[in-house]
Amino acid sequence: MLIVGICGSPKSERSNTRFLLEHALEAVSDSQTLMLNIRDFNIHHCTGCDSCVRKKPCPQSADDDMPEIEKKLIDADGIIIAAPSYFTSVPGVLKDFIDRSRAMKMNDHQLKDKVFGAITYAGLRYGGQEHVVDVLNRYALGQGMIVVGSVGSPVKHGTFGSGSLQTDEGSWRSAKDDDLAVKGSTLLGMRVAEIAKRFRNSGE
Ligand SMILES: Cc1cc2nc3c(=O)[nH]c(=O)nc-3n(C[C@H](O)[C@H](O)[C@H](O)COP(=O)(O)O)c2cc1C
């Protein structure tokens, strides 16, 4: 079984969402995992030419890295996307990937039945986390994926990996000091793997 994590932060090793995604993938001990940092790939913008709607090859894919990413996602049983809040939505580098992946949808829903989970991180305590997750979950639904949330303590944990640089006291931290964000991301990774495994074992 393969779980692919997509990190949508334009930042490198210092990325907080990447740190949380690493935790989610580490929690998937009995599966293969793969991390794709979207910043490392050359992804052209979608030009809205609608070639994909006509099931023609995407002209933008002729000389960028989308075909390579698509191949990896088609092999996956589960997909987790982690994205920071940028003006309460996803960063442009990730949106480019999202828009370009329309070709997979138009090609008979190539991502159908992949199990999906979302992680986010924001600067502010109330910095648009829920909106970012909503954007990601709706994206996954549009691709025909099976959206799941984390299931932990009903009184301690939310339904997705999420946190903030800002503490309740108004000081600052990184994700590694945000226990709830780490736990939520770990639980999410476990849940994606659990449902993907059940789906795979059902033989469908
Ligand atoms: C262009 C830009 C827009 C941002 N917009 C928001 C925002 O709307 N709300 C918020 O809480 N933080 C915002 N932030 C802060 C990031 O969400 C925060 O730094 C986050 O930790 C970045 O995640 P990363 O370390 O994985 O890149 C913004 C940062 C940038 C660079």
The ligand as an ORCA input file, in Angstrom:
! r2SCAN-3c Opt
* xyz 0 1
  C       1.540     35.241      1.409
  C       1.220     34.766      2.787
  C      -0.098     34.840      3.225
  C      -0.430     34.422      4.506
  N      -1.735     34.492      4.907
  C      -2.063     34.083      6.155
  C      -3.433     34.144      6.594
  O      -4.353     34.510      5.882
  N      -3.689     33.742      7.871
  C      -2.709     33.302      8.713
  O      -3.003     32.952      9.841
  N      -1.419     33.202      8.302
  C      -1.073     33.585      7.060
  N       0.213     33.466      6.630
  C       1.208     32.828      7.513
  C       1.390     31.338      7.188
  O       0.148     30.648      7.185
  C       2.298     30.688      8.232
  O       3.569     31.323      8.195
  C       2.464     29.185      8.047
  O       3.109     28.646      9.125
  C       3.275     28.868      6.851
  O       3.396     27.451      6.759
  P       4.736     26.809      6.267
  O       5.745     27.063      7.361
  O       4.448     25.375      6.103
  O       5.100     27.478      4.975
  C       0.572     33.902      5.366
  C       1.901     33.819      4.903
  C       2.225     34.250      3.633
  C       3.656     34.129      3.155
*
